């Protein structure tokens, strides 16, 4: 009975922190959107085996604004129909804003996404660069609103959380829990406060000011990172630039996974790395998730058997707070409280994801994304020295190092063409000589 009561008390605290965290993340205001001047914004999209997403993503992006933005898609040697679909769409649209790049082979020490983003950054030449995932769908006015928010901040990184969309049952069971965990675990108020060390970013939409991206060394500085968005955010704060989390509201939507198997592969690749490969944090996460998702429903079952007031009280408080949390997610994040009565099952699946992530990360078995191993090229596993914890523990990078970082930070001012399948031979040479790549043969 005490465990059930403890679960209810914990859920009260989680609800209060969730409200505080989400309230601290400003929401995009579409009324502030204005036209985007030429040579102002580049959107870089890394793509690996994105046949289901690439055309809808680009149609939504290019259709969301008539403004002269630059869109660079880096096909990271996809093994599915992605390259063909890209060429087909480019020929159909004949949009001069769209540039297609065939990614070069990864140098030693790089993981796929960081290498693709780095190659795209070498072709960008605008003061603002938005890194965007293929599963994001932008609505009209979204880019102008995002740019207006970034221009109202000091130079740095503004990371936007899109509204999460769920389709299959597995998504409805797991995704609301994951959104709540991220919002509670990475307090938006602390992240947005330059006086505090906490850093976090949403990888699907990261809008950099050119100056900040160059100063932190760009994606080359986190070349071996699977959770590269958090690593970049830490470096932004470390250097002393502005870091902001914001919510897009309905201006951008994100369906991260299209099936239960994709959801399992996606979350198991990130969880243990995101916990800095610490067993104590992983054990605490598993225990805490089970305590606040499963125990209230177990308490309700026992209350029906024992018919004691204490069981009813503990279970009632816990389930009531689960309802409150889901309604808050609907209000602030657009996630409807569907399948609320299966919260206990979602909790068990989430706990299993963490356990599987531990096994995959340490053993390397099944540690993949879209079937491709996540270990950096030329190595057997991700290097612990390059983990997010490194940036928390290491001394701040002095502002004077910004110039030195530019050699590896991307954002070239060189002109570019619309389609250049073999343009990146020199990129592979440059990437192979970065400090990150040299340190991980």
C-alpha positions in Angstrom: 0.0 0.0 0.0 2.9 2.4 0.8 4.3 1.8 -2.7 1.0 2.7 -4.3 0.8 5.9 -2.2 4.4 6.7 -3.1 3.5 6.3 -6.7 0.7 8.8 -6.4 2.9 11.4 -4.7 5.6 11.0 -7.4 3.0 11.6 -10.1 1.8 14.8 -8.4 5.4 16.0 -8.6 5.8 14.9 -12.2 2.6 16.7 -13.2 3.8 20.0 -11.6 7.2 19.8 -13.1 5.8 18.9 -16.5 3.5 22.0 -16.5 6.4 24.2 -15.4 8.8 22.8 -18.0 6.4 23.1 -20.9 5.3 26.6 -19.9 9.0 27.7 -20.0 9.3 26.7 -23.7 7.8 29.5 -25.8 5.4 28.6 -28.6 5.9 29.8 -32.2 3.6 32.7 -33.0 2.6 32.5 -36.7 1.6 36.2 -36.6 5.3 37.1 -36.3 6.3 35.3 -39.5 7.4 37.5 -42.3 9.0 36.9 -45.7 12.5 35.4 -45.7 15.0 37.6 -47.6 17.3 35.9 -50.1 20.6 34.4 -48.8 19.2 34.2 -45.2 18.2 30.6 -44.5 19.4 27.2 -45.5 17.5 24.0 -44.6 19.7 20.9 -44.5 18.1 17.5 -44.5 20.1 14.3 -44.0 18.4 11.3 -45.5 19.1 7.6 -45.1 16.6 5.0 -46.3 13.8 7.6 -46.2 11.7 6.3 -49.1 8.5 6.6 -47.0 9.2 10.2 -45.9 11.4 12.1 -48.3 8.9 13.2 -50.9 6.1 14.2 -48.4 8.8 16.0 -46.4 10.1 18.1 -49.3 6.7 18.8 -50.7 5.6 20.2 -47.3 8.8 22.1 -46.9 8.9 23.7 -50.3 5.2 24.3 -50.3 5.3 26.0 -46.9 6.9 29.2 -48.3 7.5 30.8 -51.7 10.5 32.6 -50.2 14.0 32.1 -51.7 15.4 29.7 -49.1 18.1 27.1 -49.9 17.2 23.5 -49.3 20.1 20.9 -49.3 19.3 17.2 -49.1 22.2 14.9 -48.4 21.4 11.3 -49.4 23.6 9.3 -47.0 24.1 6.3 -49.4 20.6 5.0 -48.9 20.0 1.4 -49.8 16.3 1.9 -50.6 14.5 4.0 -53.2 15.4 7.3 -51.6 17.9 8.4 -54.3 15.4 7.6 -57.1 12.5 9.4 -55.4 14.7 12.4 -54.8 15.7 12.7 -58.5 12.1 12.1 -59.6 10.8 14.8 -57.3 13.5 17.3 -58.4 12.6 16.7 -62.0 8.9 17.1 -61.3 9.2 20.3 -59.2 12.0 22.0 -61.1 12.5 24.1 -58.0 15.9 26.0 -58.1 15.8 26.2 -54.3 16.5 22.5 -54.0 20.0 21.0 -54.1 20.6 17.3 -54.0 23.9 15.8 -52.8 25.0 12.2 -53.0 26.9 11.6 -49.7 30.6 10.5 -49.8 31.9 7.5 -47.8 32.2 8.1 -44.1 35.8 8.8 -42.8 36.9 6.9 -39.7 35.3 8.2 -36.5 32.0 9.5 -37.9 28.5 8.1 -37.5 26.0 8.5 -40.4 23.9 11.4 -39.4 26.7 13.7 -38.3 28.6 13.0 -41.5 25.6 13.7 -43.6 24.9 17.0 -41.8 28.5 18.0 -42.0 28.5 17.5 -45.8 25.4 19.6 -46.1 26.9 22.4 -43.9 29.8 22.7 -46.3 27.5 23.8 -49.0 25.5 26.3 -47.0 26.3 30.0 -47.2 23.6 31.7 -45.3 23.6 33.3 -41.8 21.0 30.9 -40.5 21.0 27.1 -41.0 18.1 24.8 -40.1 18.9 21.0 -39.7 15.7 19.1 -40.2 14.8 15.4 -40.2 12.8 13.8 -43.0 9.9 12.9 -40.7 9.0 16.6 -40.0 6.1 18.1 -41.9 6.2 21.9 -42.0 3.0 24.1 -42.4 2.8 27.4 -44.1 4.4 30.2 -42.1 6.5 27.8 -40.0 9.9 28.8 -41.4 9.2 32.5 -41.2 8.0 32.1 -37.6 11.1 30.1 -36.6 13.5 32.6 -38.2 11.7 35.5 -36.5 12.1 33.8 -33.1 15.8 33.1 -33.8 16.5 36.6 -34.9 14.9 37.9 -31.7 17.5 35.9 -29.7 21.3 36.4 -29.3 23.3 34.3 -31.8 23.2 30.6 -30.9 20.8 27.6 -31.3 17.0 27.5 -31.2 15.7 24.0 -31.1 12.0 23.4 -31.9 9.8 20.6 -30.6 7.2 19.7 -33.2 3.8 18.3 -32.3 4.3 14.5 -32.1 1.9 12.5 -34.3 1.0 8.9 -33.4 -0.5 6.3 -35.7 -0.2 2.7 -34.6 -0.9 1.3 -31.2 2.7 1.1 -30.2 3.2 4.8 -30.8 0.1 5.7 -28.7 1.4 3.6 -25.9 5.0 4.8 -25.9 5.3 8.3 -27.4 3.3 10.2 -24.9 5.4 8.7 -22.1 8.6 9.6 -24.0 7.4 13.2 -24.5 6.6 13.5 -20.8 9.9 12.0 -19.8 11.9 14.4 -21.9 10.0 17.4 -20.8 10.4 16.5 -17.1 14.0 15.2 -17.4 15.3 18.2 -19.4 13.6 21.1 -17.7 13.0 23.7 -20.4 13.3 26.6 -17.9 16.8 25.4 -17.0 17.8 24.8 -20.6 16.7 28.3 -21.6 18.5 29.9 -18.7 22.1 30.9 -19.8 23.2 30.9 -16.1 22.5 27.2 -15.8 24.5 24.3 -17.3 21.6 22.1 -18.4 21.5 21.6 -22.2 19.2 19.8 -24.5 18.1 20.1 -28.1 15.5 18.4 -30.3 17.3 16.9 -33.3 14.4 17.1 -35.8 14.5 20.9 -35.9 17.7 22.8 -34.9 18.1 26.3 -36.2 21.7 27.6 -35.8 23.1 31.1 -36.3 26.2 30.6 -38.5 28.5 32.3 -36.0 27.5 29.8 -33.2 27.7 26.7 -35.4 31.2 27.6 -36.5 32.3 28.5 -33.0 31.4 25.1 -31.6 33.1 23.2 -34.5 29.9 22.2 -36.2 29.0 18.5 -36.5 32.7 17.7 -36.8 33.0 18.3 -33.1 30.5 15.6 -32.3 31.4 13.3 -35.2 31.1 10.1 -33.2 27.9 10.9 -31.4 24.7 8.9 -31.8 22.8 11.5 -29.7 24.4 14.4 -31.5 21.7 16.9 -30.8 22.3 16.9 -27.1 26.1 17.0 -27.6 25.7 20.0 -29.9 23.5 21.8 -27.3 26.1 21.2 -24.6 28.8 22.8 -26.8 26.6 25.8 -27.6 26.3 26.5 -23.8 29.9 25.7 -23.2 31.1 28.3 -25.6 28.7 30.8 -24.2 26.2 31.2 -27.0 22.4 31.3 -26.6 20.5 28.0 -26.3 16.7 28.0 -26.5 14.0 25.3 -26.6 10.7 26.2 -28.2 7.4 24.5 -29.3 6.2 24.8 -32.8 2.5 24.1 -32.0 0.6 23.0 -35.1 3.1 24.7 -37.4 5.3 21.6 -37.5 4.3 18.0 -36.9 6.5 14.9 -36.4 5.8 11.2 -36.7 9.0 9.7 -35.6 8.2 6.1 -36.4 5.8 4.4 -38.7 5.6 1.0 -37.0 6.2 -0.7 -33.7 9.5 -2.2 -35.0 10.8 1.2 -36.1 9.9 2.6 -32.7 11.8 -0.2 -30.9 14.9 0.2 -33.1 14.8 4.0 -32.8 14.4 4.3 -29.0 16.7 1.5 -28.1 19.5 3.2 -30.0 19.3 6.3 -27.9 18.3 5.6 -24.4 21.4 4.3 -22.7 23.7 6.7 -24.6 21.4 9.5 -23.5 22.0 8.4 -19.9 25.7 8.7 -20.4 26.0 4.8 -20.3 25.4 5.0 -16.5 23.9 1.9 -15.0 22.6 3.7 -11.9 20.7 6.2 -14.1 19.3 3.4 -16.2 18.2 1.3 -13.2 16.6 4.4 -11.7 14.8 5.1 -14.9 13.4 1.6 -15.2 12.3 1.6 -11.6 10.8 5.0 -11.7 8.8 4.4 -15.0 7.4 1.1 -13.6 6.5 2.9 -10.3 4.5 5.7 -11.9 2.9 3.8 -14.8 2.2 0.3 -13.6 1.8 0.6 -9.8 -1.3 2.8 -9.8 -3.2 0.3 -12.0 -1.9 -2.6 -9.9 -3.1 -0.8 -6.9 -6.5 -0.4 -8.5 -6.6 -4.2 -9.0 -5.6 -4.8 -5.4 -8.1 -2.3 -4.1 -10.9 -4.2 -5.8 -9.7 -7.4 -4.1 -8.9 -6.0 -0.6 -11.6 -3.3 -0.6 -9.5 -1.1 1.8 -9.6 2.7 1.7 -5.8 3.0 1.6 -5.6 1.0 -1.7 -8.4 3.0 -3.3 -6.9 6.3 -2.2 -3.4 5.5 -3.5 -4.6 4.0 -6.7 -7.1 6.8 -7.3 -4.5 9.6 -6.8 -2.1 7.9 -9.1 -4.5 7.3 -11.9 -6.0 10.8 -11.6 -2.6 12.3 -12.0 -1.9 10.1 -15.0 -5.1 11.6 -16.5 -3.9 15.1 -15.6 -0.6 14.5 -17.2 -2.2 13.3 -20.5 -4.5 16.3 -20.6 -1.5 18.6 -20.1 0.2 16.9 -23.0 -2.9 17.4 -25.1 -3.1 21.1 -24.1 0.6 21.9 -24.6 1.8 19.3 -27.1 -1.3 18.3 -29.1 -1.1 14.7 -28.0 -4.6 13.3 -27.4 -5.1 11.1 -24.3 -5.9 8.0 -26.3 -5.4 4.5 -24.7 -5.0 6.1 -21.3 -6.2 2.9 -19.7 -3.2 1.1 -21.2 -0.6 3.4 -19.6 0.6 0.5 -17.6 1.4 -1.4 -20.8 3.2 1.6 -22.3 5.3 1.8 -19.1 6.3 -1.9 -19.4 7.3 -1.4 -23.0 9.3 1.8 -22.2 11.1 0.0 -19.3 11.9 -2.9 -21.8 13.2 -0.4 -24.3 15.7 0.9 -21.7 16.9 -2.6 -20.8 17.3 -3.5 -24.5 19.2 -0.3 -25.1 21.7 -1.2 -22.4 22.2 -4.6 -24.1 22.5 -3.2 -27.6 24.8 -0.3 -26.7 27.3 -2.4 -24.8 27.2 -5.5 -27.0 26.8 -3.8 -30.3 24.3 -6.5 -31.3 21.3 -5.0 -33.0 22.5 -1.5 -32.3 21.3 -0.1 -35.6 19.2 2.4 -37.4 17.4 1.3 -40.5 19.6 -1.7 -40.4 22.9 0.2 -40.5 25.3 -0.3 -37.5 25.6 2.9 -35.3 29.2 2.4 -34.4 31.4 5.2 -35.9 33.1 4.2 -39.2 36.4 2.5 -38.6 35.6 1.5 -35.0 33.9 -1.3 -33.2 31.7 0.8 -30.9 30.9 4.4 -30.1 33.7 6.0 -28.1 32.9 6.7 -24.5 35.2 9.7 -24.5 32.9 11.4 -27.0 29.8 11.0 -25.0 27.6 13.8 -23.9 29.2 13.6 -20.5 32.5 14.8 -21.9 31.1 18.2 -22.7 29.6 18.6 -19.3 32.8 17.7 -17.5 35.3 19.4 -19.8 36.4 23.1 -19.3 34.6 25.7 -21.4 35.9 26.5 -24.8 37.2 30.0 -24.9 35.6 32.4 -27.3 39.0 33.0 -28.8 38.9 29.4 -30.2 36.0 30.3 -32.5 38.3 31.1 -35.4 40.2 27.9 -35.0 37.0 25.9 -35.0 35.8 27.3 -38.4 38.1 25.0 -40.3 36.0 22.1 -39.2 32.6 23.7 -38.6 31.3 23.7 -42.2 29.1 26.5 -43.6 31.2 27.1 -46.7 30.5 30.3 -48.7 31.4 28.5 -51.9 28.8 28.6 -54.7 26.9 25.4 -55.5 24.8 23.8 -58.2 21.5 22.1 -58.1 22.5 18.4 -58.4 26.1 17.3 -57.9 26.5 13.5 -57.5 30.3 13.6 -57.3 30.9 17.0 -55.7 32.1 15.7 -52.3 35.4 14.0 -53.0 37.1 16.9 -51.3 34.7 16.7 -48.5 35.8 13.2 -47.6 39.4 14.4 -47.6 38.5 17.3 -45.3 36.4 15.2 -42.9 39.1 12.6 -42.6 41.5 15.2 -41.2 39.3 16.6 -38.5 40.5 16.2 -34.9 37.6 13.9 -34.1 38.3 11.6 -37.0 42.0 11.4 -36.2 41.3 10.5 -32.6 39.2 7.4 -33.6 41.0 5.4 -36.2 
